[in-house]
Amino acid sequence: MISDPWDTESYPVASAPVGGNYQPTSTPDEPVDDDTPKDGRVMTLTKASEIHTKYQKQLLAGLIPAGTLTVIAGSGGIGKTTWLLKQIALASRGLLDGDYRGTPIDTLIASNEDDWPTQMVPRLKAAGADLDRVHKVDIQDWQQDALVAMDTPSFPQDTARLQAMIQESGASLVMIDALDSLLAGDMNKTADARRALDALGQTANATGAAVVLIDHFRKGSGNVSDKLSGSHAKRDRVRSMLAIVIDPDTEDRILTVDKSNYGPYQGQSYRFALEEVSVQLDDGTTSKFPVASDMTESSVSVSDVINRDPDSEIDPPNEIDDWLTNYLSEQGGEAAASDVYRYGGAAGGFSKDQLKRSKRRLHITGTQRSNGPGHSHHVWQLALDDAEPSGSRELREHWEHSEQTALQMLPDPAITDRPSESTPQSTLLNALPALDALPDHKTQRTPTPLDVFGKHPKSQQ
């Protein structure tokens, strides 16, 4: 009996010199070349030079890679399935943006979420799908040549059957909805989740089909990556994760790429709406069904929405955007991010998240600026084409908020008596043309009232 599983005397270990030119005993395509009977698991080696490289296809560019797993997650009833059905409809017509554009493709759907006669087929019609290219997947249970039951698939038990159906139909897309209800085992346990997802991942890789899984969010705020229900193995195993929420300010749906292994797409966000389309049903009646609109880029992300303070005010985009544009213009087109947060909070009460959203809306770039060895700071830069010249409008807007401060900066010769709160603004504005003679704002700092009117009268005493 062996007490130590790593006892090398009982289990002789073959070794090769470090850096030596070993010859693999086998490759995955070749059996071990000896007379030993094969039974159980066998470890093999393959030289990297013998593995042929290939291009990673994108079914939907930046969102759904081909030949692997993608998960779409969000709370129930917000439009996850509706969005995917729109992509399935486009794919059936060869209109999906990606490597299959121009080639209509087939889709297999395994779903126990919605009734097919009253929901799934009408929604596919509303989205414009070619119904001959969309296939419902069922499992039939036969006993002694008699059909005794019909059910939805369960994975990993039915993975080999799914692979056979993909190959038979030539499908390039598989939809599984909802994930937890179609996977066997306890999805809170890593081992169970991995067993099912590994099998589906191998099927996707073997067939080249994109397998898209619909899943649900946990309740509450926090990191989007941690909101998938069940084990974290779900997010670890998929190669792309898309999160969807409702923006309460607009009722639009926000989709964010939370994970992307095959390109620089992680963090990108998009916006779409749900529209109602009337469909003529086979029984002669007409009903309306939701269809996802085309997507546009969004400055608001899923994380912004789920972590938004419910008591906070809705962003006033025009006010924040105008302030940020003017502030960066006044600083010569760029400023340290820490200064933007500090002065934005002081001037308008804008939060850091509000300013970040404004930065995305205005397409302001952020760069790291070195302060010397081991030290740097983050700088926000406004494109010069977008930077408005500093001058009378900006200064006048400043005085409208701080009139008394500006009045006190006028030199004594400009008025007969010391200015009071009733002094008309026209007295100030008449002096504004003097700004035209000051240096260009793109190379010099913005003029202040002291530049225009001279030193403060108190400093002359």
C-alpha positions in Angstrom: 0.0 0.0 0.0 1.4 3.4 -1.0 1.0 6.1 1.7 2.7 9.0 -0.2 1.0 9.7 -3.5 4.2 11.6 -4.6 6.6 8.8 -3.7 8.9 8.7 -6.7 10.2 5.3 -5.8 6.8 3.7 -6.1 5.9 6.0 -9.1 9.0 6.4 -11.2 9.1 9.7 -12.9 10.7 10.1 -16.3 12.6 13.3 -16.7 14.5 15.1 -19.5 17.5 17.5 -19.0 16.6 21.1 -18.6 16.7 22.7 -22.1 17.2 19.3 -23.7 15.7 18.4 -27.1 13.0 16.0 -25.9 10.8 14.1 -28.3 7.1 14.0 -27.3 5.8 10.6 -26.8 2.6 11.5 -28.6 0.4 14.3 -29.8 -3.4 14.6 -29.4 -3.7 13.2 -33.0 -1.4 10.3 -32.4 -1.8 7.4 -29.9 1.1 6.5 -27.6 3.4 4.4 -29.7 3.9 1.4 -27.5 2.2 -1.9 -26.7 0.7 -0.7 -23.4 -3.1 -1.2 -23.4 -4.9 2.1 -23.4 -7.4 2.6 -20.6 -8.3 5.9 -18.8 -6.7 9.3 -19.0 -3.4 9.7 -21.0 -1.3 12.8 -20.8 0.2 14.0 -24.1 2.6 16.7 -25.3 2.3 18.8 -28.5 5.0 21.2 -29.7 3.6 24.7 -30.2 5.3 24.8 -33.6 2.9 22.0 -34.7 -0.3 23.9 -33.8 -1.7 25.9 -36.7 -2.8 29.5 -35.9 -6.1 30.8 -37.1 -8.2 34.0 -37.1 -10.7 34.4 -34.4 -14.0 35.1 -36.1 -16.6 37.5 -34.7 -20.3 36.7 -35.2 -21.2 40.2 -33.9 -18.2 42.4 -34.0 -16.9 43.3 -30.6 -19.8 41.5 -28.8 -20.2 37.9 -29.7 -17.1 35.9 -30.8 -17.6 32.7 -32.9 -16.6 29.3 -31.6 -16.9 30.0 -27.9 -19.2 31.0 -25.1 -20.9 34.4 -24.5 -23.1 35.3 -21.6 -25.7 38.0 -21.6 -26.7 39.0 -18.0 -29.2 41.3 -16.4 -32.3 41.4 -14.3 -35.4 39.6 -15.4 -37.7 41.2 -18.0 -35.4 44.0 -19.1 -34.9 42.9 -22.7 -32.0 40.5 -22.8 -33.9 37.9 -24.9 -35.5 40.6 -27.0 -32.1 42.1 -27.9 -30.7 38.7 -28.8 -33.7 37.8 -30.9 -33.0 41.0 -32.9 -29.5 39.8 -33.6 -30.8 36.4 -34.6 -33.2 38.0 -37.0 -30.4 40.1 -38.6 -28.2 37.0 -38.8 -30.9 35.0 -40.6 -30.9 37.7 -43.3 -27.1 38.0 -43.5 -27.3 41.5 -42.0 -25.3 41.0 -38.7 -22.2 43.2 -38.5 -19.3 40.8 -38.2 -17.5 38.2 -40.2 -20.7 36.5 -41.5 -22.2 39.7 -42.9 -23.7 38.9 -46.3 -24.2 35.2 -45.4 -27.5 34.2 -43.8 -26.9 31.8 -40.9 -29.0 29.4 -39.0 -29.7 29.6 -35.2 -30.7 26.9 -32.7 -32.7 28.0 -29.7 -33.0 26.0 -26.5 -35.4 27.9 -24.2 -37.9 27.1 -21.5 -38.6 30.8 -20.7 -41.3 31.8 -23.2 -44.1 30.0 -25.1 -43.2 29.5 -28.8 -46.6 29.9 -30.4 -47.6 33.0 -28.4 -44.3 34.7 -27.8 -41.1 33.4 -29.4 -42.3 33.0 -33.0 -44.3 36.3 -33.0 -41.3 38.2 -31.6 -39.0 36.7 -34.2 -41.5 37.8 -36.9 -41.6 41.3 -35.4 -37.8 41.4 -35.6 -37.9 40.4 -39.3 -36.3 37.0 -39.0 -36.3 34.4 -41.7 -38.2 31.7 -39.7 -36.8 28.9 -41.8 -33.4 29.6 -40.4 -34.4 29.6 -36.7 -34.8 26.1 -35.1 -36.4 25.2 -31.7 -34.4 22.6 -29.9 -36.2 19.8 -27.9 -35.3 16.5 -26.4 -37.6 13.6 -27.1 -37.8 10.7 -24.6 -38.5 7.4 -26.3 -39.2 4.1 -24.6 -39.7 0.9 -26.7 -40.2 2.9 -29.9 -42.9 5.1 -28.2 -42.5 8.8 -27.6 -43.3 9.3 -23.9 -42.1 12.8 -23.2 -40.6 16.0 -24.7 -38.5 18.4 -22.8 -35.8 21.1 -23.2 -32.2 20.0 -23.2 -30.1 19.6 -20.0 -26.4 20.2 -20.0 -23.9 18.6 -19.9 -26.1 15.5 -20.4 -27.3 16.6 -23.9 -24.1 18.3 -25.1 -23.2 15.6 -27.6 -26.7 15.7 -29.0 -26.5 19.5 -29.3 -23.2 19.1 -31.2 -24.8 16.7 -33.6 -27.7 19.1 -34.3 -25.3 22.0 -34.9 -23.3 19.9 -37.4 -26.5 18.6 -39.1 -28.1 22.0 -39.4 -25.0 24.0 -40.2 -26.0 26.5 -37.5 -23.5 29.2 -36.5 -25.4 30.5 -33.4 -26.9 28.7 -30.4 -29.1 30.5 -27.8 -29.6 28.9 -24.4 -32.2 30.6 -22.2 -32.2 30.6 -19.3 -28.8 29.3 -18.3 -29.5 28.0 -14.8 -32.7 26.2 -15.7 -30.9 24.2 -18.5 -27.7 23.3 -16.6 -27.7 20.2 -14.4 -26.3 20.4 -10.9 -26.0 23.3 -8.4 -24.8 26.5 -10.2 -23.6 27.9 -6.9 -21.0 25.1 -6.9 -17.9 25.8 -9.0 -17.4 22.2 -10.0 -21.0 21.8 -11.3 -20.9 25.1 -13.2 -17.6 24.3 -14.8 -18.6 20.7 -15.8 -21.6 22.0 -17.8 -19.9 25.1 -19.2 -16.7 23.2 -20.2 -18.8 20.8 -22.2 -20.6 23.6 -24.0 -17.4 25.4 -24.6 -15.9 22.3 -26.2 -18.9 22.0 -28.4 -18.7 25.6 -29.5 -15.0 25.2 -30.3 -15.5 21.9 -32.2 -18.3 23.3 -34.4 -17.3 27.0 -34.7 -20.7 28.1 -33.5 -21.2 31.0 -31.1 -23.0 29.7 -28.0 -24.9 32.5 -26.2 -26.2 32.0 -22.7 -28.9 34.1 -21.0 -28.4 34.6 -17.3 -29.7 36.7 -14.4 -28.1 39.3 -12.1 -28.0 39.2 -8.4 -29.8 42.1 -6.7 -28.0 45.2 -5.4 -25.2 47.4 -6.5 -21.5 46.6 -6.8 -19.0 45.3 -9.3 -20.8 44.2 -12.5 -18.4 41.2 -12.8 -19.7 39.9 -9.5 -23.4 40.2 -10.2 -23.8 37.0 -12.2 -26.0 34.6 -10.3 -24.4 31.4 -9.0 -20.7 30.5 -9.1 -18.1 32.9 -10.4 -17.0 30.1 -12.7 -19.6 31.3 -15.1 -17.8 34.5 -15.9 -14.4 32.8 -15.8 -15.4 30.2 -18.4 -17.1 32.5 -21.0 -14.9 34.5 -23.3 -17.4 37.4 -23.6 -19.8 38.9 -21.0 -22.5 41.4 -21.9 -24.4 43.2 -19.2 -27.8 44.9 -19.7 -29.7 47.3 -17.5 -32.5 49.9 -17.8 -31.4 53.5 -17.5 -34.1 54.9 -15.2 -33.5 58.4 -16.5 -34.5 57.6 -20.1 -36.0 54.1 -20.0 -33.4 53.1 -22.6 -31.5 49.8 -22.2 -27.7 50.1 -21.6 -25.4 47.3 -22.8 -21.8 47.2 -21.6 -19.1 44.7 -22.6 -17.9 43.6 -19.2 -15.5 41.0 -20.5 -13.9 40.5 -23.9 -11.0 38.1 -24.5 -10.7 38.7 -28.2 -10.2 42.4 -28.7 -10.1 45.9 -27.1 -13.9 46.0 -26.5 -14.1 45.6 -22.7 -15.8 48.7 -21.2 -17.6 49.8 -24.4 -21.2 50.7 -23.8 -24.2 51.0 -26.1 -27.8 52.2 -25.8 -31.0 50.8 -27.4 -34.7 51.1 -26.9 -37.6 48.6 -27.0 -40.2 49.4 -29.7 -43.6 47.8 -30.3 -44.3 46.2 -33.6 -47.7 44.9 -34.7 -47.7 41.3 -35.9 -50.4 39.4 -37.8 -50.9 36.0 -36.1 -51.9 32.8 -37.8 -55.3 32.8 -36.0 -56.2 36.1 -37.7 -55.6 38.3 -34.7 -53.0 41.1 -34.4 -50.8 41.8 -31.4 -47.9 44.0 -30.6 -44.5 42.6 -29.6 -41.2 44.3 -28.4 -38.3 44.7 -30.8 -34.9 46.1 -29.9 -33.9 49.2 -31.8 -30.5 49.6 -33.4 -27.7 50.4 -30.9 -25.8 53.6 -30.5 -22.8 54.4 -28.3 -23.5 55.4 -24.8 -21.6 57.5 -22.4 -23.5 55.8 -19.5 -22.3 52.3 -18.5 -24.1 49.5 -16.7 -21.9 50.2 -13.7 -23.0 53.8 -13.7 -26.6 52.8 -13.5 -26.4 50.0 -10.9 -24.2 52.1 -8.6 -26.1 55.3 -9.0 -27.3 56.9 -5.8 -31.1 56.7 -5.9 -31.4 60.0 -4.1 -29.0 61.8 -6.3 -30.3 64.3 -8.9 -30.4 63.5 -12.6 -27.4 64.8 -14.4 -28.0 68.2 -16.0 -25.8 67.3 -19.1 -25.9 70.7 -20.8 -24.9 72.5 -17.6 -22.0 70.0 -16.8 -20.8 69.8 -20.4 -20.7 73.6 -20.7 -18.9 74.0 -17.5 -16.3 71.3 -18.3 -15.7 72.7 -21.8 -15.3 76.2 -20.5 -13.0 75.2 -17.7 -10.6 73.2 -19.9 -10.6 76.0 -22.4 -9.7 78.5 -19.7 -6.8 76.2 -18.7 -5.4 76.2 -22.2 -7.2 73.0 -23.3 -6.1 70.7 -20.5 -6.1 70.3 -16.7 -5.2 67.7 -14.1 -8.2 65.4 -13.3 -7.8 66.2 -9.6 -8.3 69.9 -10.4 -11.4 69.1 -12.6 -13.0 67.2 -9.7 -12.1 69.9 -7.1 -13.2 72.9 -9.1 -16.2 71.1 -10.6 -17.4 70.2 -7.1 -16.9 73.8 -5.9 -18.3 75.6 -8.9 -21.4 73.5 -9.6 -21.6 70.8 -7.0 -20.8 68.2 -9.7 -19.9 64.7 -8.5 -16.9 62.8 -9.8 -19.1 60.4 -11.6 -21.1 63.2 -13.2 -17.9 64.7 -14.5 -16.6 61.4 -15.8 -19.9 60.9 -17.7 -19.5 64.4 -19.2 -15.9 63.6 -20.2 -17.2 60.6 -22.2 -20.0 62.6 -23.8 -17.5 65.3 -24.9 -14.9 62.7 -26.1 -12.3 64.3 -23.8 -9.1 62.3 -23.7 -7.2 61.3 -20.6 -3.5 60.8 -20.4 -0.8 60.2 -17.8 1.6 63.0 -17.4 5.0 62.3 -15.8 6.1 64.4 -12.8 9.5 62.8 -12.7 10.8 59.2 -11.9 8.0 57.2 -10.3 5.5 60.0 -10.2 2.7 60.9 -12.6 -0.7 62.5 -12.7 -3.8 62.1 -14.9 -4.6 64.9 -17.3 -7.9 65.6 -19.2 -7.3 67.1 -22.7 -9.9 68.9 -24.7 -9.4 68.7 -28.5 -8.3 72.1 -29.8 -11.1 72.1 -32.3 -13.6 71.9 -29.5 -12.0 74.4 -27.2 -13.9 77.7 -27.3 -11.9 80.9 -27.1 -11.9 82.5 -23.7 -13.4 86.0 -23.7 -16.3 88.1 -22.9 -19.0 85.3 -22.9 -17.1 83.2 -20.3 -16.2 86.1 -18.1 -19.7 87.5 -18.3 -21.1 84.1 -17.2 -18.7 84.0 -14.3 -19.8 87.5 -13.2 -23.5 86.5 -13.4 -22.7 83.9 -10.7 -20.3 86.1 -8.7 -21.3 89.7 -9.5 -20.3 91.3 -6.3 -16.8 89.7 -6.5 -16.3 91.1 -10.0 -17.5 94.5 -9.0 -15.0 94.8 -6.3 -12.2 94.2 -8.8 -12.9 97.4 -10.7 -10.4 100.1 -10.2 -11.6 103.3 -8.5 -11.3 105.5 -11.7 -13.8 103.3 -13.5 -16.7 104.6 -11.4 -17.3 107.6 -9.2 -18.2 105.8 -6.1 -17.5 102.4 -4.6 -19.7 99.9 -6.5 -22.8 98.6 -4.7 -25.1 95.6 -5.3 -27.3 97.9 -7.5 -24.5 98.8 -9.9 -25.7 97.8 -13.4 -23.9 95.1 -15.2 -23.7 97.3 -18.3 -21.0 99.2 -16.5 -18.9 96.1 -16.4 -19.7 94.8 -19.8 -18.6 98.0 -21.5 -15.1 97.2 -20.6 -15.1 93.7 -22.0 -13.8 94.5 -25.5 -10.4 95.1 -23.9 -10.1 91.3 -23.8 -9.6 91.2 -27.5 -6.1 92.6 -27.1 -5.0 89.9 -24.7 -2.9 86.8 -25.6 -4.4 83.9 -27.4 -6.0 81.4 -25.0 -4.5 78.3 -26.5 -0.9 79.4 -25.6 -1.5 81.6 -22.6 -3.6 81.3 -19.5 -7.1 82.8 -19.6 -7.3 86.5 -18.7 -8.8 87.4 -15.3 -10.7 90.5 -14.3 -7.4 91.8 -12.8 -5.7 91.5 -16.3 -8.5 93.5 -17.8 -9.0 96.3 -15.3 -5.7 96.5 -13.6 -4.7 95.8 -10.0 -7.3 95.7 -7.2 -7.8 99.1 -5.8 -6.8 97.9 -2.3 -3.4 96.8 -3.6 -2.7 100.3 -4.8 -3.1 101.8 -1.4 
